[in-house]
Amino acid sequence: MVEDSSPTTRRRDLTLKRDLYERFGVAEYWFVDIEAERVEAYRLREGRYGPPEILRSADILTSPVLPDFAFDLSTILE
């Protein structure tokens, strides 16, 4: 699941929606925070999201769920 930040929905995206995705077993939840120029990657482990991996524009977003996926974050965060 990918959410793009919005000032009006930020709180809901990072609380209510994240909790729902976790409860329904969504393997990964990526929160793209354009204002903070980062991506928070939440990954389900033992049924729970732990602390997110924080990625910046110099990073490449990869996913264990999508083995061949690699996304250069500079294309959206710079």
C-alpha positions in Angstrom: 0.0 0.0 0.0 1.3 3.5 -0.8 0.0 6.7 0.7 1.0 10.1 -0.5 1.2 12.7 2.3 -1.4 15.5 2.5 -1.6 18.1 5.3 -5.3 17.3 5.7 -5.0 13.5 5.9 -1.5 13.0 7.4 -2.7 12.1 10.9 -5.3 9.7 9.6 -2.9 8.1 7.2 -0.3 7.4 10.0 -2.8 6.2 12.6 -6.2 4.9 11.5 -5.2 3.7 8.0 -1.9 2.2 9.2 -3.7 0.4 12.0 -6.2 -1.0 9.5 -3.6 -2.1 7.0 -1.8 -3.9 9.9 -5.0 -5.6 11.1 -5.8 -6.8 7.6 -2.3 -8.2 7.0 -1.0 -5.7 4.4 2.6 -6.8 4.0 4.0 -3.3 3.4 2.8 0.2 3.8 4.8 3.1 2.3 4.0 6.6 3.5 5.5 9.1 1.0 6.0 12.4 2.9 6.9 15.0 0.3 7.2 17.8 2.8 9.7 15.9 4.9 11.4 14.5 1.7 11.3 11.0 3.0 9.4 7.6 2.7 8.5 5.7 5.8 8.4 2.0 4.9 6.4 -0.1 7.4 6.8 -3.9 7.0 4.7 -6.5 8.6 6.6 -8.8 10.9 4.8 -11.4 13.1 1.5 -9.6 12.4 2.7 -6.2 13.4 4.4 -3.1 11.9 7.5 -2.2 13.7 9.3 1.1 13.5 9.4 2.2 9.9 12.5 2.2 7.7 13.2 5.9 6.9 14.3 6.4 3.3 15.6 9.7 1.8 16.0 10.9 -1.8 19.5 9.3 -2.1 18.0 5.9 -1.3 16.6 3.1 -3.4 13.3 1.7 -2.2 13.3 -2.1 -2.4 10.8 -4.7 -1.2 11.0 -8.3 0.0 7.4 -8.7 -1.3 8.5 -7.5 -4.8 11.9 -9.1 -5.4 12.7 -7.3 -8.7 11.4 -3.9 -7.6 13.9 -1.1 -7.0 12.7 2.6 -7.1 15.1 5.5 -7.0 13.5 7.9 -4.6 15.3 10.9 -6.0 12.7 10.9 -8.8 10.0 12.0 -6.4 11.8 13.5 -3.4 14.1 16.1 -5.1 
